[in-house]
């Protein structure tokens, strides 16, 4: 078995990381006090790498993510490499890298999804993995990942700020698509047209497809309900389209807290 790796936070994402690492032959040391794993020294004494999968809830008043758990963890954690898989605010990777003597890598998780058909249901089957941060932190992360993924996987290397924007705006795009199809369904109903006839024909256009085209009253995903408001707040007034998406989704039946 390979050297032990710490996993901080053993919820939905953390459990996926554990399976991923176990498949690569790594022993996993877990830290999650609510689940009974509370030995910080076991992580610090045995691990050179730690994965962070901690909750970063939306702060309704500020519109940004509460990343206090990550900041607090970085204060006691002394593994040389930290790979963060939680969703974070713009600029966090640069901030944490400058505040600590650690290599900080950002590798956002798009799953596990809330439905059985979600394309990121199982982290071990991801077709691409974002690896962001300094060149040295990315290189160290890739040395771990190469044992966990098949050689067909794509490693998308980029700066921390690019990955932070990518995570928020990719989910924002998906939310916008769901709202578009719900609006199309409403228009079809108003004019007495069959929505699914229009949907099937539109889906034949290779530029469009059918993803998100089942009208269900707007998006319900917890990830979208968190990421889209943060994208709007981060844009500092430069995302009027996404501001409209939030208002439209609330009107369609689901609000930011869905």
C-alpha positions as CSV (number, residue, x, y, z in Angstrom):
1,X,0.0,0.0,0.0
2,X,1.2,3.5,-0.8
3,X,1.8,6.3,1.7
4,X,-1.1,7.5,3.8
5,X,-3.1,10.6,2.7
6,X,-5.3,12.7,4.8
7,X,-8.9,13.3,4.0
8,X,-10.4,16.2,6.0
9,X,-14.2,16.1,5.8
10,X,-15.9,12.8,5.2
11,X,-19.2,13.8,3.7
12,X,-20.4,13.2,0.2
13,X,-17.3,14.6,-1.5
14,X,-14.9,13.3,1.1
15,X,-16.2,9.7,0.8
16,X,-15.7,9.9,-2.9
17,X,-12.1,11.0,-2.4
18,X,-11.6,8.1,0.0
19,X,-12.7,5.6,-2.7
20,X,-10.6,7.4,-5.3
21,X,-7.5,7.2,-3.2
22,X,-8.1,3.6,-2.1
23,X,-8.4,2.6,-5.7
24,X,-5.0,4.1,-6.3
25,X,-3.5,2.0,-3.5
26,X,-3.3,4.8,-0.9
27,X,-4.1,4.4,2.8
28,X,-6.5,7.1,4.0
29,X,-6.4,8.9,7.3
30,X,-9.7,10.6,8.0
31,X,-10.5,13.7,10.0
32,X,-14.1,14.6,10.7
33,X,-15.0,15.1,14.4
34,X,-18.8,14.8,13.9
35,X,-18.2,11.4,12.4
36,X,-15.8,10.3,15.2
37,X,-12.5,11.1,13.4
38,X,-10.8,13.7,15.6
39,X,-7.1,12.9,15.7
40,X,-5.3,15.8,14.1
41,X,-1.9,14.5,15.1
42,X,-2.6,11.3,13.2
43,X,-2.9,13.3,10.0
44,X,0.1,15.5,10.8
45,X,2.4,12.7,11.8
46,X,1.6,10.3,9.0
47,X,0.7,12.2,5.9
48,X,2.5,14.4,3.4
49,X,-0.7,15.2,1.5
50,X,-4.2,16.1,2.6
51,X,-7.4,16.5,0.7
52,X,-9.9,19.1,2.0
53,X,-13.6,18.4,1.4
54,X,-15.2,20.8,3.9
55,X,-18.6,22.5,3.7
56,X,-18.5,26.1,2.4
57,X,-22.1,27.3,2.8
58,X,-23.5,30.4,1.2
59,X,-23.6,33.5,3.4
60,X,-27.0,35.0,2.5
61,X,-26.1,38.5,3.6
62,X,-22.8,38.8,1.8
63,X,-23.5,36.5,-1.2
64,X,-20.1,34.8,-0.7
65,X,-19.1,31.4,0.7
66,X,-18.2,30.9,4.3
67,X,-14.7,29.3,4.0
68,X,-13.9,29.6,7.7
69,X,-13.6,25.8,8.2
70,X,-10.9,25.7,5.5
71,X,-9.0,28.6,7.0
72,X,-9.2,27.1,10.5
73,X,-8.0,23.7,9.2
74,X,-5.0,25.2,7.4
75,X,-3.9,26.7,10.7
76,X,-3.4,23.3,12.4
77,X,-2.7,21.1,9.3
78,X,1.0,20.7,8.5
79,X,1.0,18.5,5.5
80,X,3.3,20.1,2.8
81,X,0.6,19.7,0.1
82,X,-3.1,20.5,0.5
83,X,-5.6,19.7,-2.3
84,X,-8.9,21.5,-1.8
85,X,-11.9,20.0,-3.5
86,X,-14.6,22.3,-1.9
87,X,-16.1,25.1,-3.8
88,X,-14.4,28.4,-2.8
89,X,-14.5,32.1,-3.4
90,X,-12.4,33.9,-6.1
91,X,-8.9,34.6,-4.9
92,X,-8.9,32.1,-2.0
93,X,-6.1,29.9,-3.4
94,X,-3.8,32.8,-3.9
95,X,-4.7,34.1,-0.4
96,X,-4.1,30.8,1.4
97,X,-0.9,30.1,-0.5
98,X,0.5,33.4,0.6
99,X,-0.6,33.0,4.2
100,X,0.9,29.5,4.7
101,X,4.1,27.7,3.9
102,X,2.1,24.9,2.2
103,X,1.6,24.0,-1.5
104,X,-2.1,24.7,-2.1
105,X,-3.8,23.1,-5.0
106,X,-7.4,23.6,-6.1
107,X,-9.2,20.6,-7.7
108,X,-12.9,21.4,-7.6
109,X,-15.5,18.6,-7.5
110,X,-18.5,18.7,-9.8
111,X,-20.1,15.8,-7.9
112,X,-21.4,13.6,-6.5
113,X,-24.6,14.5,-8.2
114,X,-28.1,14.4,-6.7
115,X,-29.5,12.1,-9.4
116,X,-28.5,8.6,-10.6
117,X,-27.8,9.9,-14.1
118,X,-25.4,12.7,-13.0
119,X,-22.2,12.6,-15.1
120,X,-20.1,13.1,-12.0
121,X,-21.8,10.6,-9.7
122,X,-18.6,8.6,-9.2
123,X,-15.3,10.6,-8.9
124,X,-13.4,7.5,-10.1
125,X,-15.1,7.8,-13.5
126,X,-14.4,11.5,-14.1
127,X,-13.3,12.2,-17.6
128,X,-11.4,15.3,-16.7
129,X,-9.8,16.7,-13.5
130,X,-9.0,20.3,-12.9
131,X,-5.6,20.8,-11.2
132,X,-5.0,24.5,-10.3
133,X,-2.4,26.4,-8.4
134,X,1.4,27.0,-8.7
135,X,3.3,24.7,-11.1
136,X,4.9,23.0,-8.2
137,X,1.6,22.3,-6.4
138,X,0.1,21.0,-9.6
139,X,3.0,18.7,-10.2
140,X,2.7,17.2,-6.7
141,X,-1.0,16.7,-7.1
142,X,-0.5,14.9,-10.5
143,X,1.9,12.5,-8.8
144,X,-1.0,11.4,-6.6
145,X,-3.7,11.5,-9.3
146,X,-1.8,9.4,-11.8
147,X,-2.3,6.4,-9.6
148,X,-6.0,7.0,-9.1
149,X,-7.3,7.6,-12.7
150,X,-6.9,5.8,-16.0
151,X,-4.4,7.2,-18.5
152,X,-7.4,8.4,-20.6
153,X,-8.3,11.1,-18.1
154,X,-7.6,14.7,-19.0
155,X,-5.7,16.8,-16.4
156,X,-6.7,20.5,-17.0
157,X,-3.9,22.6,-15.4
158,X,-4.5,26.3,-14.7
159,X,-4.1,29.1,-12.3
160,X,-6.1,29.1,-9.1
161,X,-8.2,32.1,-10.1
162,X,-9.1,30.5,-13.4
163,X,-10.3,27.3,-11.7
164,X,-12.3,29.3,-9.2
165,X,-14.0,31.2,-12.0
166,X,-14.5,28.0,-14.0
167,X,-16.3,26.2,-11.2
168,X,-18.8,29.0,-10.5
169,X,-19.5,30.0,-14.1
170,X,-19.9,26.5,-15.4
171,X,-22.6,25.8,-12.9
172,X,-24.1,29.2,-13.6
173,X,-24.4,28.3,-17.3
174,X,-26.2,25.0,-16.4
175,X,-28.7,26.9,-14.3
176,X,-29.3,29.3,-17.2
177,X,-30.0,26.4,-19.6
178,X,-32.6,25.0,-17.2
179,X,-34.3,28.3,-16.9
180,X,-34.3,28.7,-20.7
181,X,-36.1,25.4,-21.2
182,X,-38.6,26.1,-18.5
183,X,-39.4,29.4,-20.1
184,X,-39.8,27.7,-23.5
185,X,-42.2,25.3,-21.9
186,X,-44.2,28.2,-20.5
187,X,-44.4,29.8,-23.9
188,X,-45.5,26.6,-25.6
189,X,-48.3,26.2,-23.0
190,X,-49.4,29.8,-23.5
191,X,-49.7,29.3,-27.3
192,X,-51.2,25.8,-27.1
193,X,-48.2,24.1,-28.6
194,X,-46.7,20.8,-27.5
195,X,-43.5,21.5,-25.7
196,X,-42.0,18.0,-26.2
197,X,-42.5,18.3,-30.0
198,X,-40.5,21.5,-29.9
199,X,-38.0,20.1,-27.5
200,X,-37.2,17.0,-29.6
201,X,-36.7,19.1,-32.7
202,X,-34.5,21.6,-30.9
203,X,-32.5,18.8,-29.4
204,X,-31.5,17.6,-32.8
205,X,-29.4,20.7,-33.3
206,X,-25.9,19.7,-32.4
207,X,-25.3,23.2,-31.0
208,X,-28.0,22.7,-28.4
209,X,-28.8,19.1,-27.3
210,X,-31.3,18.1,-24.6
211,X,-29.5,18.5,-21.4
212,X,-31.7,20.3,-18.8
213,X,-34.7,20.3,-21.1
214,X,-37.2,18.7,-18.8
215,X,-39.3,21.5,-17.4
216,X,-39.5,21.2,-13.6
217,X,-40.0,24.8,-12.5
218,X,-36.4,26.0,-12.7
219,X,-33.3,24.4,-11.2
220,X,-33.5,22.7,-7.8
221,X,-29.8,21.7,-7.4
222,X,-28.2,22.7,-4.1
223,X,-24.9,23.3,-6.0
224,X,-26.5,25.7,-8.4
225,X,-28.4,27.4,-5.5
226,X,-25.0,28.1,-3.9
227,X,-22.7,28.7,-6.9
228,X,-24.8,31.1,-8.9
229,X,-25.3,33.7,-6.2
230,X,-21.6,33.6,-5.5
231,X,-20.8,34.1,-9.2
232,X,-23.1,37.2,-9.1
233,X,-21.5,38.6,-6.0
234,X,-18.0,37.9,-7.3
235,X,-18.8,39.8,-10.6
236,X,-19.2,43.0,-8.7
237,X,-22.0,44.3,-10.9
238,X,-20.7,42.8,-14.1
239,X,-23.0,39.8,-14.4
240,X,-26.5,41.2,-15.3
241,X,-27.4,38.0,-17.1
242,X,-26.8,35.9,-14.0
243,X,-28.6,38.4,-11.9
244,X,-31.6,37.8,-14.2
245,X,-31.2,34.1,-13.9
246,X,-31.6,34.3,-10.1
247,X,-34.7,36.4,-10.4
248,X,-36.2,34.1,-13.2
249,X,-35.5,31.0,-11.2
250,X,-37.3,32.4,-8.2
251,X,-40.3,33.3,-10.4
252,X,-40.3,29.8,-11.9
253,X,-40.9,28.2,-8.6
254,X,-37.5,27.6,-7.0
255,X,-35.4,30.2,-5.0
256,X,-31.8,30.4,-4.1
257,X,-32.4,28.2,-1.0
258,X,-33.8,25.3,-3.0
